[in-house]
């Protein structure tokens, strides 16, 4: 790989991926509008040779064509990831996930670029009946607009792979933890406890069970799959996760112990925290492991590293703590 474009390159996963690629001598074009990404995450990278930032929206076709020109790979990480509030803004998932993916693919076609990796989600499986859930599991009815929009993006990539000979790498993530993490339940609980150390409101019954993956392990898996399929047109789908899970209440215990707090826990009740929240997420990762990849951190350790980073990075959460929002 000589040159790569990362959409959402100022975000949690994108900025970490950029750092890894840059360290490997790859020229990187970062695309981000910084609505959710952070300039701090790419400040050091932008001082490196061969790194370029194009600030703007993925709905800007001209910007995308400029960004992907001359690239060996496009890592499409930009997305609206606010699953919980998707029903409040139904067009946001359509525009920022599905239409954005279409725009990226068209920009690639215009510039003769044919390798794309899509950051998809284990949420596309809805509430499956098979655990761990494999890539070829029967698809249920979609339970969130976020997952439906990601699945539509997967379909577009499959069609471009078939029709135009693209290499389409689709990675279905569990939730990712680690340095620069600013979105998800660990972040929400951390902010809520900074706001009020005496109580913590937990959506659902607290027994939801989820798999998580450390950011550096996620990036290693992405790059392993990209290297394996570099000269391999077609659609290639991989689950990225671990073979373990953590119950929400147990993750609360890890967070409160880290902060040396004993808050009153208030559950809102029900098996789901919100519409589209799956009570159990555990993906079968046999396929990515067959490439020689293995995760290096257990979930508890990934939570610990996330909390250590939040402790050292007040800029990432201070504004959120000041807002009066539910945890």
C-alpha positions as CSV (number, residue, x, y, z in Angstrom):
1,X,0.0,0.0,0.0
2,X,1.5,3.3,-1.1
3,X,-1.4,5.8,-0.6
4,X,-4.7,5.6,1.3
5,X,-7.7,7.8,1.9
6,X,-9.5,7.6,5.2
7,X,-13.0,9.1,5.4
8,X,-13.7,10.0,9.0
9,X,-10.0,10.2,9.5
10,X,-10.3,12.6,12.4
11,X,-12.4,10.2,14.4
12,X,-11.6,7.6,17.0
13,X,-10.9,4.6,14.7
14,X,-9.9,6.7,11.6
15,X,-7.2,8.7,13.4
16,X,-5.7,5.5,15.0
17,X,-5.7,3.9,11.6
18,X,-4.0,6.9,10.1
19,X,-1.3,6.7,12.7
20,X,-0.7,3.1,11.9
21,X,-0.5,3.6,8.2
22,X,1.8,6.6,8.5
23,X,4.1,4.6,10.7
24,X,4.2,2.1,7.9
25,X,5.3,4.6,5.4
26,X,1.9,5.0,3.7
27,X,0.8,8.5,2.4
28,X,-2.5,9.3,3.9
29,X,-5.4,11.6,2.9
30,X,-7.7,12.4,5.8
31,X,-11.3,13.5,5.0
32,X,-13.3,14.9,7.9
33,X,-15.7,17.7,8.7
34,X,-14.9,17.4,12.5
35,X,-18.5,17.3,13.5
36,X,-17.7,14.3,15.6
37,X,-14.0,13.9,14.9
38,X,-11.4,15.9,16.8
39,X,-8.5,18.0,15.5
40,X,-6.4,16.9,18.5
41,X,-6.5,13.4,17.2
42,X,-4.8,14.3,13.9
43,X,-2.6,17.2,15.0
44,X,0.6,15.2,15.2
45,X,-0.2,13.2,12.0
46,X,-0.6,16.4,10.0
47,X,2.9,17.4,10.8
48,X,4.2,14.3,9.1
49,X,5.4,14.1,5.5
50,X,2.9,12.7,3.0
51,X,-0.2,13.4,5.2
52,X,-2.9,15.7,3.9
53,X,-6.2,16.9,5.4
54,X,-9.3,17.7,3.2
55,X,-11.8,19.2,5.5
56,X,-15.4,18.8,4.4
57,X,-18.4,16.6,4.1
58,X,-18.6,13.2,2.4
59,X,-21.7,14.5,0.6
60,X,-19.3,16.7,-1.4
61,X,-18.5,14.7,-4.5
62,X,-15.8,17.0,-5.8
63,X,-14.0,16.8,-2.4
64,X,-14.2,13.0,-2.5
65,X,-12.8,12.8,-6.0
66,X,-9.8,15.0,-4.9
67,X,-9.3,12.8,-1.8
68,X,-9.3,9.4,-3.5
69,X,-7.3,10.3,-6.6
70,X,-4.1,8.2,-6.7
71,X,-5.0,6.0,-3.7
72,X,-4.5,2.3,-3.5
73,X,-7.2,1.9,-0.8
74,X,-10.1,3.9,0.6
75,X,-10.9,3.2,4.2
76,X,-14.5,4.4,4.6
77,X,-15.0,5.0,8.3
78,X,-17.1,8.2,8.2
79,X,-20.6,7.6,9.5
80,X,-23.4,8.7,11.8
81,X,-23.0,6.3,14.6
82,X,-25.7,7.6,17.0
83,X,-27.8,4.4,17.0
84,X,-29.8,5.4,20.1
85,X,-31.3,8.6,18.6
86,X,-31.7,7.3,15.0
87,X,-35.5,7.5,15.1
88,X,-35.3,11.2,16.0
89,X,-33.4,12.0,12.8
90,X,-34.3,9.4,10.2
91,X,-32.6,11.1,7.3
92,X,-29.2,11.4,9.1
93,X,-28.4,7.6,8.7
94,X,-29.6,7.6,5.1
95,X,-27.5,10.6,4.2
96,X,-24.4,10.1,6.3
97,X,-24.2,6.3,5.9
98,X,-25.9,5.1,2.7
99,X,-25.7,8.1,0.4
100,X,-22.2,8.9,1.7
101,X,-21.1,5.4,0.8
102,X,-22.6,5.8,-2.7
103,X,-20.7,9.1,-3.1
104,X,-17.4,7.5,-2.1
105,X,-17.9,4.6,-4.6
106,X,-18.7,7.0,-7.4
107,X,-15.7,9.2,-6.6
108,X,-13.6,6.0,-6.7
109,X,-15.0,5.0,-10.0
110,X,-14.4,8.4,-11.5
111,X,-10.7,8.3,-10.5
112,X,-10.0,4.7,-11.3
113,X,-9.7,3.6,-7.6
114,X,-11.0,0.1,-6.9
115,X,-10.3,-1.0,-3.4
116,X,-12.5,0.0,-0.5
117,X,-12.9,-1.1,3.1
118,X,-16.3,-0.3,4.8
119,X,-16.6,0.0,8.5
120,X,-19.9,-1.8,9.0
121,X,-21.4,-3.2,12.2
122,X,-22.5,-6.3,14.0
123,X,-25.8,-4.5,14.4
124,X,-26.8,-5.7,10.9
125,X,-27.6,-9.1,12.4
126,X,-30.4,-7.5,14.4
127,X,-31.3,-10.0,17.1
128,X,-29.9,-13.2,15.7
129,X,-30.7,-16.7,16.9
130,X,-27.2,-18.1,16.4
131,X,-24.3,-17.2,18.7
132,X,-21.5,-16.6,18.1
133,X,-23.0,-15.1,14.9
134,X,-21.2,-15.9,11.7
135,X,-20.9,-13.7,8.6
136,X,-23.4,-15.9,6.7
137,X,-26.1,-15.9,9.3
138,X,-29.6,-15.5,8.1
139,X,-30.5,-11.8,8.2
140,X,-33.4,-10.9,10.4
141,X,-35.6,-7.8,10.2
142,X,-33.5,-4.8,10.8
143,X,-33.9,-3.2,14.3
144,X,-32.3,0.2,13.8
145,X,-32.0,2.8,11.1
146,X,-28.2,2.8,11.6
147,X,-27.9,-0.9,10.9
148,X,-30.3,-0.7,7.9
149,X,-28.2,2.2,6.4
150,X,-25.0,0.2,6.9
151,X,-26.5,-2.9,5.3
152,X,-27.5,-0.7,2.3
153,X,-23.9,0.5,2.1
154,X,-22.7,-3.1,2.1
155,X,-25.1,-3.9,-0.7
156,X,-23.8,-1.0,-2.8
157,X,-20.2,-2.2,-2.3
158,X,-21.2,-5.7,-3.4
159,X,-22.9,-4.3,-6.5
160,X,-19.8,-2.2,-7.4
161,X,-17.6,-5.3,-6.8
162,X,-19.7,-7.3,-9.2
163,X,-20.3,-4.6,-11.8
164,X,-17.0,-2.7,-11.8
165,X,-14.5,-5.3,-10.5
166,X,-14.0,-3.4,-7.2
167,X,-12.4,-5.1,-4.2
168,X,-14.9,-4.6,-1.4
169,X,-13.8,-5.3,2.1
170,X,-16.6,-5.2,4.6
171,X,-15.7,-5.3,8.3
172,X,-18.6,-5.8,10.8
173,X,-17.4,-4.4,14.1
174,X,-18.5,-5.0,17.6
175,X,-18.1,-1.8,19.7
176,X,-14.5,-0.6,19.8
177,X,-12.7,0.6,22.9
178,X,-9.3,2.3,23.6
179,X,-7.4,5.6,23.2
180,X,-9.5,8.4,21.6
181,X,-12.8,6.7,22.4
182,X,-15.5,9.3,22.8
183,X,-18.7,7.5,21.9
184,X,-20.5,4.6,23.6
185,X,-21.5,3.4,27.0
186,X,-18.1,3.5,28.7
187,X,-17.8,7.2,27.7
188,X,-21.4,8.0,28.7
189,X,-21.0,6.4,32.1
190,X,-17.7,8.1,32.7
191,X,-19.2,11.5,31.9
192,X,-22.3,10.8,34.0
193,X,-20.2,9.9,37.0
194,X,-18.0,13.0,36.6
195,X,-21.2,15.0,36.5
196,X,-22.8,13.3,39.5
197,X,-20.7,10.7,41.4
198,X,-23.6,9.7,43.6
199,X,-25.9,8.0,41.1
200,X,-25.8,6.4,37.7
201,X,-28.7,5.8,35.4
202,X,-28.4,2.7,33.3
203,X,-30.7,2.2,30.3
204,X,-32.4,-1.2,30.3
205,X,-32.0,-3.9,33.0
206,X,-28.2,-3.8,32.9
207,X,-28.0,-7.4,31.8
208,X,-27.3,-6.6,28.2
209,X,-24.3,-8.6,27.1
210,X,-21.9,-7.3,24.5
211,X,-18.6,-8.0,22.9
212,X,-16.0,-5.3,22.6
213,X,-12.6,-5.0,20.8
214,X,-9.5,-2.9,21.5
215,X,-8.7,-0.3,18.9
216,X,-5.3,-1.5,18.0
217,X,-6.6,-5.1,17.6
218,X,-9.3,-3.7,15.4
219,X,-6.8,-1.9,13.1
220,X,-4.6,-5.0,13.0
221,X,-7.6,-7.0,11.8
222,X,-8.5,-4.4,9.1
223,X,-5.0,-4.2,7.7
224,X,-4.6,-8.0,7.8
225,X,-7.7,-8.4,5.7
226,X,-6.7,-5.5,3.3
227,X,-3.3,-7.1,2.7
228,X,-4.9,-10.5,2.2
229,X,-7.3,-9.2,-0.5
230,X,-5.1,-6.5,-2.0
231,X,-5.2,-8.1,-5.5
232,X,-8.5,-9.9,-5.0
233,X,-11.6,-8.4,-6.6
234,X,-15.0,-9.2,-5.1
235,X,-16.8,-8.8,-1.8
236,X,-15.1,-10.0,1.3
237,X,-16.9,-9.9,4.7
238,X,-15.3,-10.2,8.1
239,X,-16.6,-10.0,11.6
240,X,-14.3,-8.2,14.0
241,X,-14.6,-8.9,17.7
242,X,-13.5,-11.1,20.5
243,X,-14.7,-14.5,21.8
244,X,-15.8,-13.0,25.1
245,X,-18.6,-10.6,26.3
246,X,-19.2,-8.3,29.2
247,X,-22.5,-7.6,30.9
248,X,-23.4,-3.9,31.2
249,X,-23.6,-4.0,35.0
250,X,-20.2,-5.6,35.1
251,X,-18.7,-2.9,33.0
252,X,-20.3,-0.4,35.3
253,X,-18.5,-2.1,38.2
254,X,-15.1,-1.8,36.3
255,X,-15.7,2.0,35.7
256,X,-16.9,2.7,39.3
257,X,-13.9,0.8,40.8
258,X,-11.5,2.7,38.5
259,X,-13.0,6.0,39.7
260,X,-13.2,4.8,43.4
261,X,-17.0,5.5,43.5
262,X,-20.0,3.7,44.9
263,X,-23.0,5.3,43.2
264,X,-26.6,4.3,43.4
265,X,-27.4,2.4,40.2
266,X,-30.8,3.1,38.7
267,X,-32.0,0.8,35.9
268,X,-34.7,2.1,33.5
269,X,-35.9,-1.5,33.0
270,X,-36.5,-3.8,30.0
271,X,-34.2,-6.1,28.1
272,X,-33.1,-3.2,25.7
273,X,-31.7,0.2,26.5
274,X,-33.4,1.7,23.4
275,X,-35.2,0.6,20.2
276,X,-32.6,-1.3,18.2
277,X,-30.4,-2.2,21.2
278,X,-29.6,-5.9,20.9
279,X,-29.5,-7.7,24.3
280,X,-26.7,-9.9,23.2
281,X,-23.9,-9.3,20.6
282,X,-21.3,-12.0,20.1
283,X,-19.8,-12.5,16.6
284,X,-18.0,-15.5,15.2
285,X,-14.5,-14.4,14.3
286,X,-13.3,-17.6,12.8
287,X,-12.9,-16.1,9.4
288,X,-10.6,-13.2,10.4
289,X,-8.6,-15.5,12.7
290,X,-7.9,-17.8,9.7
291,X,-5.7,-15.0,8.4
292,X,-3.5,-15.3,11.5
293,X,-5.0,-12.4,13.4
294,X,-5.7,-12.7,17.2
295,X,-6.8,-10.0,19.6
296,X,-4.2,-9.0,22.2
297,X,-6.4,-7.6,24.9
298,X,-9.3,-8.9,27.0
299,X,-12.3,-6.7,27.3
300,X,-11.6,-5.8,30.9
301,X,-8.1,-4.6,29.9
302,X,-9.5,-2.6,26.9
303,X,-12.0,-0.9,29.3
304,X,-9.1,-0.1,31.6
305,X,-7.0,1.5,28.8
306,X,-10.0,3.5,27.7
307,X,-10.5,4.8,31.2
308,X,-6.8,5.6,31.6
309,X,-6.9,7.6,28.3
310,X,-10.1,9.5,29.5
311,X,-8.3,10.4,32.8
312,X,-5.4,11.8,30.8
313,X,-7.6,13.6,28.2
314,X,-9.9,16.0,29.9
315,X,-10.5,17.9,26.7
316,X,-12.3,14.9,25.2
317,X,-15.1,14.8,27.8
318,X,-15.2,18.1,29.8
319,X,-17.8,19.7,27.5
320,X,-20.0,16.6,27.7
321,X,-19.9,16.7,31.5
322,X,-21.1,20.3,31.4
323,X,-24.2,19.4,29.5
324,X,-27.3,18.3,31.3
325,X,-28.0,15.1,29.2
326,X,-29.1,11.7,30.3
327,X,-26.4,9.1,30.7
